[in-house]
Amino acid sequence: MTDYYPPWGFYYRVDFPFSRDANDARFQTVSGLSVEYDTEEYKEGGENRFTHKLPGRTKYGELVLKRGMLVGSQVISWFTDAFRDRDFRPSDVAVILMNEEGQPLRTWKVAHAVPKKWTVSDLNASENSVVVETIELSYRYFTVS
């Protein structure tokens, strides 16, 4: 029996089905893969020690991706089409955590993602830093495989 070690969180890629550019799969950070549900409280007559908390709707976070600014990105073209032309084309997105051989360990399949926010870091002549773009996506849900 071998000891189990949790995987490292730095070897991953983000796949957009409409982009074949390998650079569009590379992001510095990925966050927002979260799920929770609302609860509804139900007070039972005669029971004063507690209230029942029943599960309600499921809520998913916003997927936030950060990377050094990429010129000629199909992902950013998808964003600008949405913001400039109001052309919202939902897309599935896959966040794939890989092992040391580059094989998938876990995949989060994000369904029906649409652009929500695009931010470019401050440009400052007195600093020596990389321009970072942050893109935020709203999505319906994700599945894990």
C-alpha positions in Angstrom: 0.0 0.0 0.0 1.4 3.4 -1.0 0.9 6.6 0.9 -1.4 9.1 -0.7 -0.2 12.7 -1.2 -2.7 15.4 -2.3 -2.0 16.9 -5.8 -0.2 20.1 -6.3 -2.4 23.1 -7.3 -0.1 24.7 -9.8 -0.3 22.3 -12.8 -3.6 22.9 -14.6 -5.1 24.3 -17.7 -8.4 26.0 -18.7 -9.9 24.8 -21.9 -12.3 27.0 -24.0 -13.8 24.9 -26.8 -13.7 27.9 -29.3 -9.9 28.5 -28.9 -7.2 26.3 -30.3 -4.4 28.6 -29.0 -2.4 26.9 -26.3 -1.8 30.3 -24.6 -5.5 30.7 -24.0 -5.3 27.7 -21.7 -2.7 29.2 -19.4 -3.7 31.2 -16.4 -1.8 32.3 -13.3 -4.7 31.7 -11.0 -8.2 30.1 -11.1 -10.8 30.8 -8.4 -14.5 30.6 -8.0 -15.1 26.9 -8.2 -17.5 26.9 -5.3 -21.0 25.6 -4.6 -23.3 26.1 -1.7 -27.0 26.1 -1.1 -29.4 28.5 0.6 -31.3 27.2 3.6 -34.9 27.8 4.6 -35.8 27.8 8.2 -38.9 25.9 9.3 -40.2 26.4 12.8 -42.0 23.3 14.1 -44.9 24.0 16.5 -44.1 22.8 20.0 -40.3 22.3 19.2 -38.5 25.2 20.8 -34.9 23.8 21.0 -34.1 24.3 17.3 -35.4 25.3 13.9 -35.3 22.9 10.9 -32.9 24.2 8.2 -34.0 22.8 4.9 -31.8 23.0 1.7 -33.0 25.5 -0.9 -31.5 26.6 -4.2 -27.9 25.8 -5.1 -25.6 28.7 -5.8 -22.3 28.7 -7.7 -19.5 31.3 -7.5 -18.1 33.4 -10.3 -15.1 31.8 -12.1 -12.2 34.3 -11.9 -9.1 33.7 -14.1 -5.9 35.8 -14.0 -3.0 35.8 -16.4 -0.4 38.1 -17.9 -2.0 40.1 -20.7 -2.2 38.1 -24.0 -2.3 39.9 -27.3 -4.4 38.2 -30.0 -6.4 36.0 -27.6 -9.6 34.4 -28.8 -10.9 34.4 -25.2 -10.6 38.2 -25.0 -12.2 38.5 -28.4 -15.2 36.5 -27.0 -15.2 39.0 -24.1 -15.1 42.1 -26.3 -17.9 40.7 -28.5 -20.0 40.4 -25.5 -19.2 43.9 -24.0 -18.9 45.9 -27.2 -21.6 44.2 -29.4 -23.8 42.6 -26.7 -23.1 39.3 -28.5 -23.3 36.9 -25.5 -22.4 33.4 -26.6 -22.4 31.0 -23.7 -19.6 28.5 -23.6 -18.7 25.5 -21.5 -15.2 25.8 -19.9 -13.1 23.0 -18.5 -10.6 23.5 -15.6 -8.3 20.5 -15.6 -5.9 19.7 -12.8 -3.0 17.5 -14.1 -0.5 15.1 -12.5 3.2 15.3 -13.0 2.9 13.4 -16.4 0.4 15.9 -17.7 -2.6 13.6 -17.4 -5.9 14.8 -16.0 -6.5 14.1 -12.3 -9.7 16.1 -11.9 -11.8 18.1 -14.3 -14.4 20.7 -13.4 -16.7 21.2 -16.3 -18.3 24.6 -16.0 -21.6 24.9 -17.9 -23.0 27.9 -19.8 -20.3 30.4 -18.9 -20.7 34.0 -20.0 -18.4 37.0 -19.7 -19.2 39.1 -16.7 -16.1 41.3 -16.0 -12.7 42.1 -17.6 -10.1 44.0 -15.7 -6.6 45.1 -16.8 -4.1 45.9 -14.1 -2.9 49.5 -13.6 -0.2 50.8 -16.0 2.5 52.5 -14.0 5.7 53.9 -15.4 7.4 53.8 -12.0 6.9 50.1 -11.5 8.5 47.1 -13.3 5.6 44.7 -13.4 3.7 42.5 -15.9 0.3 43.7 -17.1 -2.3 41.2 -15.6 -5.7 40.8 -17.0 -8.5 39.3 -14.9 -11.6 37.8 -16.5 -14.7 36.9 -14.5 -17.3 34.5 -15.8 -20.8 33.8 -14.6 -22.0 30.2 -15.0 -24.9 28.0 -14.3 -23.2 25.0 -12.6 -20.2 22.7 -12.7 -19.7 19.0 -12.7 -16.6 17.2 -11.4 -15.0 14.1 -13.0 
